Amino acid sequence: MRDTMADPWERWARRCAGLTPQQWSTATRCRPWDVRGLVAHLCTNRAMVDMLTAALTDEPAAVTDAVEMLRRFNAPGRIAHTPAGGIADPATAVPAIR
């Protein structure tokens, strides 16, 4: 998993490193998060990657299409809605990323 994710995470890091203070504070569609809060939410810590790596199985994936995954994730009563406040509060409290 780490090898698979290395390239997109490195590109993400380069993109974030080039953001100006104004860009970090730009509003997003994921209110109340600005860019800083959204990045803090998406950039999980190493323990999260370790947990995902440990969760790998030999079973086929239940969902292999990104659009279908987002439909399931965002469906009423699913994870995008039920813990949203509990996720948003800590992410918006994260100190400025530098």
Backbone as JSON Lines, residues from 0, in Angstrom:
{"i":0,"aa":"M","n":[0.83,-1.19,0.0],"ca":[0.0,0.0,0.0],"c":[0.88,1.26,0.0]}
{"i":1,"aa":"R","n":[1.91,1.26,0.83],"ca":[2.78,2.44,0.87],"c":[3.37,2.74,-0.5]}
{"i":2,"aa":"D","n":[3.82,1.7,-1.2],"ca":[4.4,1.92,-2.53],"c":[3.36,2.48,-3.49]}
{"i":3,"aa":"T","n":[2.13,1.97,-3.41],"ca":[1.06,2.43,-4.28],"c":[0.73,3.9,-4.02]}
{"i":4,"aa":"M","n":[0.76,4.3,-2.76],"ca":[0.37,5.67,-2.4],"c":[1.52,6.67,-2.45]}
{"i":5,"aa":"A","n":[2.76,6.21,-2.58],"ca":[3.91,7.12,-2.51],"c":[3.85,8.23,-3.55]}
{"i":6,"aa":"D","n":[3.6,7.9,-4.8],"ca":[3.6,8.91,-5.85],"c":[2.52,9.97,-5.66]}
{"i":7,"aa":"P","n":[1.25,9.58,-5.45],"ca":[0.25,10.64,-5.27],"c":[0.5,11.48,-4.01]}
{"i":8,"aa":"W","n":[0.99,10.88,-2.94],"ca":[1.27,11.66,-1.72],"c":[2.42,12.63,-1.95]}
{"i":9,"aa":"E","n":[3.43,12.21,-2.69],"ca":[4.55,13.11,-2.99],"c":[4.08,14.29,-3.85]}
{"i":10,"aa":"R","n":[3.22,14.01,-4.83],"ca":[2.68,15.09,-5.65],"c":[1.81,16.03,-4.81]}
{"i":11,"aa":"W","n":[1.02,15.47,-3.92],"ca":[0.18,16.25,-3.02],"c":[1.06,17.14,-2.15]}
{"i":12,"aa":"A","n":[2.15,16.59,-1.61],"ca":[3.06,17.37,-0.75],"c":[3.69,18.52,-1.53]}
{"i":13,"aa":"R","n":[4.12,18.26,-2.76],"ca":[4.71,19.33,-3.58],"c":[3.69,20.43,-3.85]}
{"i":14,"aa":"R","n":[2.46,20.05,-4.14],"ca":[1.41,21.04,-4.42],"c":[1.13,21.88,-3.18]}
{"i":15,"aa":"C","n":[1.02,21.23,-2.03],"ca":[0.74,21.97,-0.79],"c":[1.91,22.86,-0.41]}
{"i":16,"aa":"A","n":[3.12,22.43,-0.66],"ca":[4.29,23.24,-0.31],"c":[4.32,24.56,-1.08]}
{"i":17,"aa":"G","n":[3.66,24.6,-2.23],"ca":[3.66,25.81,-3.04],"c":[2.5,26.76,-2.77]}
{"i":18,"aa":"L","n":[1.61,26.41,-1.84],"ca":[0.45,27.26,-1.57],"c":[0.86,28.51,-0.79]}
{"i":19,"aa":"T","n":[0.23,29.61,-1.14],"ca":[0.48,30.88,-0.44],"c":[-0.42,30.93,0.81]}
{"i":20,"aa":"P","n":[-0.12,31.83,1.76],"ca":[-1.01,31.98,2.92],"c":[-2.46,32.25,2.52]}
{"i":21,"aa":"Q","n":[-2.66,33.04,1.48],"ca":[-4.02,33.32,1.01],"c":[-4.68,32.05,0.49]}
{"i":22,"aa":"Q","n":[-3.96,31.23,-0.26],"ca":[-4.53,29.99,-0.78],"c":[-4.88,29.02,0.35]}
{"i":23,"aa":"W","n":[-4.06,28.96,1.41],"ca":[-4.35,28.09,2.56],"c":[-5.67,28.47,3.22]}
{"i":24,"aa":"S","n":[-6.02,29.74,3.19],"ca":[-7.23,30.18,3.86],"c":[-8.43,30.3,2.92]}
{"i":25,"aa":"T","n":[-8.3,29.85,1.7],"ca":[-9.4,29.89,0.73],"c":[-10.52,28.93,1.15]}
{"i":26,"aa":"A","n":[-11.76,29.38,1.03],"ca":[-12.92,28.54,1.35],"c":[-13.01,27.36,0.39]}
{"i":27,"aa":"T","n":[-13.58,26.26,0.86],"ca":[-13.8,25.09,0.01],"c":[-15.29,24.77,-0.01]}
{"i":28,"aa":"R","n":[-15.68,23.81,-0.82],"ca":[-17.07,23.36,-0.85],"c":[-17.4,22.54,0.4]}
{"i":29,"aa":"C","n":[-16.39,22.14,1.15],"ca":[-16.59,21.34,2.37],"c":[-16.64,22.26,3.58]}
{"i":30,"aa":"R","n":[-17.67,23.09,3.64],"ca":[-17.79,24.04,4.74],"c":[-17.94,23.33,6.07]}
{"i":31,"aa":"P","n":[-17.33,23.8,7.11],"ca":[-16.7,25.11,7.26],"c":[-15.2,25.11,6.96]}
{"i":32,"aa":"W","n":[-14.7,24.06,6.32],"ca":[-13.27,23.94,6.11],"c":[-12.75,24.88,5.03]}
{"i":33,"aa":"D","n":[-11.62,25.49,5.34],"ca":[-10.86,26.18,4.31],"c":[-9.85,25.15,3.78]}
{"i":34,"aa":"V","n":[-8.96,25.55,2.9],"ca":[-8.0,24.6,2.33],"c":[-7.17,23.96,3.44]}
{"i":35,"aa":"R","n":[-6.74,24.74,4.42],"ca":[-5.93,24.22,5.53],"c":[-6.67,23.09,6.26]}
{"i":36,"aa":"G","n":[-7.94,23.32,6.6],"ca":[-8.72,22.32,7.31],"c":[-8.95,21.07,6.48]}
{"i":37,"aa":"L","n":[-9.2,21.26,5.18],"ca":[-9.43,20.12,4.31],"c":[-8.17,19.28,4.16]}
{"i":38,"aa":"V","n":[-7.02,19.93,4.01],"ca":[-5.76,19.2,3.91],"c":[-5.49,18.45,5.21]}
{"i":39,"aa":"A","n":[-5.75,19.09,6.34],"ca":[-5.55,18.43,7.63],"c":[-6.42,17.18,7.73]}
{"i":40,"aa":"H","n":[-7.63,17.25,7.2],"ca":[-8.54,16.1,7.21],"c":[-8.03,14.98,6.3]}
{"i":41,"aa":"L","n":[-7.53,15.33,5.14],"ca":[-7.11,14.34,4.16],"c":[-5.74,13.74,4.43]}
{"i":42,"aa":"C","n":[-4.87,14.5,5.04],"ca":[-3.5,14.04,5.28],"c":[-3.44,13.36,6.64]}
{"i":43,"aa":"T","n":[-3.82,12.12,6.65],"ca":[-3.82,11.37,7.89],"c":[-2.4,11.08,8.36]}
{"i":44,"aa":"N","n":[-2.28,10.66,9.58],"ca":[-0.96,10.35,10.11],"c":[-0.5,8.95,9.69]}
{"i":45,"aa":"R","n":[0.73,8.64,10.0],"ca":[1.31,7.36,9.59],"c":[0.54,6.18,10.17]}
{"i":46,"aa":"A","n":[0.01,6.34,11.38],"ca":[-0.74,5.25,12.01],"c":[-1.95,4.85,11.16]}
{"i":47,"aa":"M","n":[-2.57,5.83,10.49],"ca":[-3.71,5.52,9.62],"c":[-3.26,4.68,8.43]}
{"i":48,"aa":"V","n":[-2.13,5.01,7.83],"ca":[-1.61,4.22,6.71],"c":[-1.28,2.82,7.19]}
{"i":49,"aa":"D","n":[-0.68,2.7,8.37],"ca":[-0.37,1.37,8.92],"c":[-1.64,0.56,9.12]}
{"i":50,"aa":"M","n":[-2.7,1.21,9.62],"ca":[-3.97,0.52,9.84],"c":[-4.54,0.02,8.5]}
{"i":51,"aa":"L","n":[-4.48,0.87,7.47],"ca":[-5.0,0.47,6.17],"c":[-4.18,-0.68,5.58]}
{"i":52,"aa":"T","n":[-2.86,-0.61,5.76],"ca":[-2.0,-1.69,5.26],"c":[-2.35,-3.0,5.95]}
{"i":53,"aa":"A","n":[-2.58,-2.95,7.26],"ca":[-2.92,-4.15,8.01],"c":[-4.29,-4.7,7.63]}
{"i":54,"aa":"A","n":[-5.14,-3.85,7.07],"ca":[-6.5,-4.27,6.72],"c":[-6.57,-4.96,5.36]}
{"i":55,"aa":"L","n":[-5.48,-5.02,4.62],"ca":[-5.49,-5.66,3.31],"c":[-5.87,-7.13,3.43]}
{"i":56,"aa":"T","n":[-6.67,-7.6,2.5],"ca":[-7.07,-9.0,2.48],"c":[-6.88,-9.55,1.08]}
{"i":57,"aa":"D","n":[-7.05,-10.84,0.97],"ca":[-6.97,-11.48,-0.34],"c":[-8.34,-11.51,-1.03]}
{"i":58,"aa":"E","n":[-9.35,-11.02,-0.34],"ca":[-10.7,-11.01,-0.9],"c":[-10.8,-9.94,-1.99]}
{"i":59,"aa":"P","n":[-11.64,-10.15,-2.99],"ca":[-11.83,-9.11,-4.01],"c":[-12.49,-7.87,-3.39]}
{"i":60,"aa":"A","n":[-12.18,-6.72,-3.94],"ca":[-12.75,-5.47,-3.45],"c":[-14.25,-5.43,-3.7]}
{"i":61,"aa":"A","n":[-14.99,-4.94,-2.72],"ca":[-16.44,-4.83,-2.87],"c":[-16.79,-3.71,-3.85]}
{"i":62,"aa":"V","n":[-15.95,-2.67,-3.91],"ca":[-16.16,-1.54,-4.81],"c":[-14.84,-1.25,-5.5]}
{"i":63,"aa":"T","n":[-14.86,-1.17,-6.82],"ca":[-13.64,-0.9,-7.57],"c":[-13.73,0.37,-8.4]}
{"i":64,"aa":"D","n":[-14.84,1.05,-8.31],"ca":[-15.08,2.26,-9.09],"c":[-15.15,3.46,-8.14]}
{"i":65,"aa":"A","n":[-14.35,4.5,-8.38],"ca":[-14.31,5.66,-7.5],"c":[-15.66,6.37,-7.41]}
{"i":66,"aa":"V","n":[-16.37,6.44,-8.5],"ca":[-17.68,7.11,-8.49],"c":[-18.64,6.35,-7.59]}
{"i":67,"aa":"E","n":[-18.66,5.03,-7.7],"ca":[-19.53,4.22,-6.86],"c":[-19.12,4.32,-5.39]}
{"i":68,"aa":"M","n":[-17.83,4.37,-5.12],"ca":[-17.35,4.51,-3.76],"c":[-17.87,5.82,-3.14]}
{"i":69,"aa":"L","n":[-17.76,6.91,-3.9],"ca":[-18.24,8.2,-3.39],"c":[-19.75,8.23,-3.23]}
{"i":70,"aa":"R","n":[-20.48,7.55,-4.12],"ca":[-21.94,7.48,-3.97],"c":[-22.29,6.79,-2.65]}
{"i":71,"aa":"R","n":[-21.61,5.69,-2.37],"ca":[-21.87,4.97,-1.12],"c":[-21.47,5.82,0.09]}
{"i":72,"aa":"F","n":[-20.32,6.43,0.0],"ca":[-19.79,7.24,1.09],"c":[-20.72,8.4,1.41]}
{"i":73,"aa":"N","n":[-21.27,9.05,0.38],"ca":[-22.09,10.25,0.54],"c":[-23.58,9.98,0.65]}
{"i":74,"aa":"A","n":[-24.01,8.74,0.6],"ca":[-25.43,8.42,0.69],"c":[-25.97,8.85,2.05]}
{"i":75,"aa":"P","n":[-27.24,9.29,2.11],"ca":[-27.83,9.69,3.4],"c":[-27.68,8.57,4.43]}
{"i":76,"aa":"G","n":[-27.26,8.96,5.62],"ca":[-27.1,8.0,6.7],"c":[-25.78,7.25,6.68]}
{"i":77,"aa":"R","n":[-24.95,7.49,5.66],"ca":[-23.66,6.8,5.59],"c":[-22.57,7.66,6.21]}
{"i":78,"aa":"I","n":[-21.35,7.2,6.12],"ca":[-20.24,7.77,6.88],"c":[-19.97,9.26,6.61]}
{"i":79,"aa":"A","n":[-20.27,9.76,5.43],"ca":[-20.03,11.18,5.16],"c":[-20.94,12.07,6.0]}
{"i":80,"aa":"H","n":[-22.04,11.52,6.48],"ca":[-23.0,12.32,7.24],"c":[-22.99,12.0,8.73]}
{"i":81,"aa":"T","n":[-22.94,10.75,9.09],"ca":[-23.1,10.38,10.5],"c":[-22.0,10.92,11.41]}
{"i":82,"aa":"P","n":[-20.69,10.79,11.07],"ca":[-19.68,11.35,11.97],"c":[-19.12,12.68,11.5]}
{"i":83,"aa":"A","n":[-19.8,13.36,10.6],"ca":[-19.23,14.56,9.97],"c":[-18.77,15.6,10.98]}
{"i":84,"aa":"G","n":[-19.59,15.9,11.98],"ca":[-19.2,16.9,12.97],"c":[-17.99,16.47,13.77]}
{"i":85,"aa":"G","n":[-17.93,15.2,14.12],"ca":[-16.8,14.68,14.89],"c":[-15.51,14.68,14.1]}
{"i":86,"aa":"I","n":[-15.6,14.68,12.8],"ca":[-14.41,14.76,11.94],"c":[-14.07,16.21,11.68]}
{"i":87,"aa":"A","n":[-15.06,17.03,11.44],"ca":[-14.81,18.43,11.08],"c":[-14.19,19.2,12.25]}
{"i":88,"aa":"D","n":[-14.68,18.99,13.46],"ca":[-14.18,19.77,14.59],"c":[-12.66,19.61,14.8]}
{"i":89,"aa":"P","n":[-12.14,18.39,14.89],"ca":[-10.68,18.27,15.07],"c":[-9.89,18.78,13.87]}
{"i":90,"aa":"A","n":[-10.42,18.57,12.66],"ca":[-9.68,18.99,11.47],"c":[-9.57,20.51,11.39]}
{"i":91,"aa":"T","n":[-10.62,21.22,11.78],"ca":[-10.56,22.68,11.73],"c":[-9.76,23.24,12.9]}
{"i":92,"aa":"A","n":[-9.48,22.42,13.92],"ca":[-8.7,22.87,15.07],"c":[-7.2,22.63,14.88]}
{"i":93,"aa":"V","n":[-6.81,21.94,13.81],"ca":[-5.41,21.64,13.57],"c":[-4.64,22.95,13.35]}
{"i":94,"aa":"P","n":[-3.47,23.11,13.99],"ca":[-2.7,24.33,13.77],"c":[-2.32,24.48,12.3]}
{"i":95,"aa":"A","n":[-2.0,25.68,11.91],"ca":[-1.64,25.97,10.51],"c":[-0.54,25.03,10.04]}
{"i":96,"aa":"I","n":[-0.72,24.51,8.85],"ca":[0.29,23.65,8.22],"c":[1.31,24.55,7.56]}
{"i":97,"aa":"R","n":[2.52,24.29,7.81],"ca":[3.59,25.12,7.24],"c":[4.55,24.28,6.45]}
